[in-house]
Amino acid sequence: MAAGEPGDLGVYSFRFLPQKTFQSLSTPQTTSRLRQWSMLGRIEAQAFGFDQTFQTYRKDDFVMAFFKDPNVIPNLKLLSESSGEWLTLGFASGRLRKL
């Protein structure tokens, strides 16, 4: 059975899609609302693809695989609440690395 086919219980693999854009986040209406709520510059959308059919009953496996995937860890950005800086999920000596 090939990866991604129904019934395949292999581990999910993810790929970062840096070229994917989300035009809805840059419309004047959205920008205005983000600014109104002090969220402009504090929210970012990122896209990741995965190699298998998503099965609801495997949602926990999916989430765990996502956060452990070697293609996600160095690319997923998080906003530090304390410093306001964008960080990656990648751990270096138990700490988040700055971008």
N, C-alpha and C positions, 0 to 999 in steps of 0.2 A: 504494500500500500504506500503510495507517495505521500510526502508531508503535505498537510493541509486537507487531506481527504477526510470525509466524515468517518469517525471511528478511530482516527489516528490519535493515540494518546501520548505522542511525543511531547517534548518540551517546546513551548513557543519560542520563536526567534523573532527579534524585532530589528528594524532598520530605521535609522534616522533619515528624515526627508527634509533636509535644510532648504530646499528650493520651494517647498510648498508655502504659499502665501495665504493669508486670511484677509482678503480685501475688506470684509465687514468691520474689522477693527480699525480701519483708517478712514472710514466715511466721516464727513463733517458731523453728522448727527451722533455717531458713536464717540468720536473724539470729544465733542461737547459734553456728553454725558459722563465720560470717563474723567474729564477735567472737573466737572461739577462735584463728583464724588471723590476727588483726590486720588484717582486711580490711573491717571494718564502717566505712562512711564513705569507703572507698577504692575502691569499685566502684560503677558506675552503668550502667544499661542505657538506651540510647536507640534509638528506632525511626526508620527512614527507609523510605519507599516508593520504588519505581522504576517507570518507564513502559514497560518492554519485557519480553518474555519472556526469562528468564535462560537463556543457552545456555552449557553447560560449556566448549565450545571457545573462548568469548569471555571467559573468566574474567579474563584480564589486562586486557582493555579495560574490563570492569566495575569492577575495583578502581581502575584509573587514573582512570576517569570519576568514581567516587565521591569520591576525595580531591581532585579538581579542581572539583567541582560547586559553583556559587555558593550553593546552598541547604545544602550540607554544611559548607563552610568556616566560616561564622560560628556554627554550631550544635553541631558535634561537640566534645564535652568530652574533655580529656585531663588526667590527674593528673600534676602536676609531681613528678618524683622528688626533686628537690632541695628544693623549698619545701613540698610537700604541698598546694599550692593547685590548684584546678580551673582549667584554661586552655582557651581555644578553639583550634581548628585555624587560625583566621584569622591571617594574618601581617600584622604592621604593622612596616615597616622591617626585615623579616627576623627578627623575634622573635615569639614567641607572645604573644597579648594575654591579660591576666588577665580573668576573668569579673567 
